[in-house]
Amino acid sequence: MFAVLKTGGKQYKVQSGDLLRVEKLAADAGEKIQFNDVLMLGGDKVTVGAPFVAGAAVQAEVIDQIKGDKVINFVKRRRKHSSKRTKGHRQQLTLLKITEILAEGADKSGVKAAVGAGSIDGVAAAPAPKAEKKAAAPKAEAAAGADDLKKLSGVGPALEKKLVAAGITSFAQIAAWTDADIEALDDAFKGKAQSNNWIAEAKELAQ
C-alpha cells in the first residue's frame, strides 16, 4: 500500500519503510508522529480524498532534524553605480522514516499529529502583531542646513519629503546604511534605494 500525503505545502508519495525529508516539524528525534492530511491511498484499491481521505493517516518516526543543501542567491545590478550581493540559505528539514499507513481509525491511534515548526499544538501560530503606526507627522520640510537629497537618483520633491519625515536629512546618514537597512526601507521608497544604489551615490555626494 502507498499513500500521498501533504505537509509543508508539498505532496509526497510514500510507502512503509521509506525515508522522507520534509520541511521542519515540531518534533524531537525518536518521536512518533502522524500525518492526517492524506490525499490518496493506493494498492489493491485506490481511494482518492475530497480533498483528504477520511480516517486515513500516515505514521512516521522522526530520525533527525537536518538542513538541506546550501542554495546560493547572487544578484548583480549593472548601472552607473553597480552593486552585487550574495546570499546563502540552507532549509531546515526533518528526516523521517515511514512506519505505517492507516486506511482508517486515524483519530483513535493516539499518535501526535505532525505540525510545522511554526505551529503550536496543531494550531498555526498567530502572526506577530504589526507595529502600531505612529501618529502622522506634520508635513515635513527639509531642515536648514540639510543636504539636497534630490541629487540622489530617482529622488524628487515628494520622495525627499518622505525621507525628511523619516529623519533622513543628510548624505552621510544614507552612506552609513547597511544592506539590511536598504532591504527594510525598500518598500517605503519603492525599491529606489537599492536599484539606484543610493549608498554609493551618497558616499560620493557627502565628500
N, C-alpha and C positions, 0 to 999 in steps of 0.2 A: 504494500500500500504506500502511496505517496500523498503528499498534501502541498497545497500552495498557500503560504501564509503571508500576512502583511505586517511589516514593522518598520518604523523609521521612514514611512512614505515609500517603501520599496516592497516588491513581491519576491518571494523565494520558493522554489520547488524543492522539497526535502523528503528524505526517507529516514527511517530509523537507522541510527549509526552514523549519519552524515555529520561532518564538521562544518560549521557555518560561522561566518563573520558578519555581524550586523552592527548598526550604529549603537553607540554606548547605551547600555541598560543599567538601571539602578539595581544592581545585584552583585554579590560577592562570589569569588571563586569557590566552587564546590556546592553552590546553592542550586536548587532545582526550581525552574520557573515554567510557566505555561503561557503559550500564545493562544489567545481566544479568537483572534481575527483570522479565521481560516476561510479562504475564498473558494477552495475546491478540494475534494477528496477524490483520489483515483485508485484504480486497481481492478478487481473483478467488476465493480460497479462504480460508475462515475457520478459524483454528486457535486453540482455547482450551486454556490450560495447566491443569495439575493439581498445584500451583497455577500453576507457571510453564511456559512453552513451552521445551522442551529445545533447547539450541543457539541460541536466538534472542537478539538483543540490539539495543539502540538506541544509536547513537553520536552524540555531540554535541560541539560546540566551546564552550568557556567564553568568553563575551563579557566579563563583568564580575561583580564582587562588589558587590551593591547592598543597599539597605534598602527595606523595604515602607513603605506609608503609615502615618503615626502613628495609633496607637489610644489613645484616652483612656479610662481607667477611673476613674469618680467614685463614691465611696462616702460616704453621709451617714447618720448614725445619729441618730434622734430620741429623745433621752432627757433625763433631768434635766440631765446634762452632755453636751450634743450634741457631736458631732465630725464632721469631714468630711476626706476625703483624696482627692487627685487624683494619678493616676499616668499617665505616658505610656510607650508602648512602640513600637519600630519593629523588626519582624522582619528578621533578616539573611537575605538571599536570594542565589541565584546565577542570573544571566541566561545562558541557553544558546541555541544555535542547533542544531537537529537536523540532522545531516548525512547519516546513513544508517541504514536499518533492515535488520538481518540476520535472515534466516529460519533460518539455520544457520551453524555454524562460529564461534560467538562465542568459544570457548575458544582458537581459533587466530589470532585477529585481532591479538594483541599490543598492544591498546589498554588503557590503565589503567582498572580498574573504578572506577565512581563510588562514593565513600564520603562519609558525612556528616562535617561538620567536627569532630564529637566522636569520630571513629574514627581508628584508625591502621593503615595498610596493610590496609584492608578488615576489620579486626577491631575490634569495638566496644571502646572504651577501658574499662578496668576502673573500676568506681565507686570514688570516693575512699574510703579506709578510714575506718570510723567511729572517732570519738574513743574512746579507751579509757574505760570507765566508772570513775569514781573510786570508791574503796572507800566503802561505805556509812558515812555519818557517824552517830555516835551520836544517839539520839533528841534532837532539838533542842528546847530550851526558850527562850522569849524572854529575852534578856539583861536584866539590871537596867537600868532607865532607858530601855528600848526603847519605841517608840510602840505603842499598842494597834492593831495592823493590822486587827483585826476591825471597826473603824469603816468600813473600805472596803466598798463594795457587793459582796456575793457572797462575802465572806471570813468563814469560820467557823474554829473551832479547828484543824481538820485542815489547811486551806489556810494558816492563819497559821504553823503549824509548818513547812510546806513552804517558805514564804517565808523564815523564820528560818534553815532549813537551807541555803538558797541565799545566806545572808549579807545578806538584806534585812531590816532591823530598824526603819527609820525612814521617815516620810512624805517626808522631804527626799530620800532616795535615789530613791523612786518618782517624785517630782516632777521629778527630773532626767533621767528616761528619755527616749529619743528614739523615733520611730516604729519605727526598726529594732530597738530593744530590745524594744518591745512585740511585734513580729512574731516575734522569736526566742524570747520567753517564752510566747507564747500557747498553744502545745501543752502546755507544762508546767502551765499554770494554766487549761487547758480553755477558752481564749478569753475568760475573765472580765476580764483586764486591759484588753482593747480594748473589749469590749461594755459594760463598766461605766465606761469612761473613768477608770481609776484615776489617771492623771496629773493631770487636773483636780481630782479629789477630794483627792488628796494635797497639791496646792498649797494648797487651802483649809484642810485639816487641819493643815498644817505652820505656818500663820501663828499 
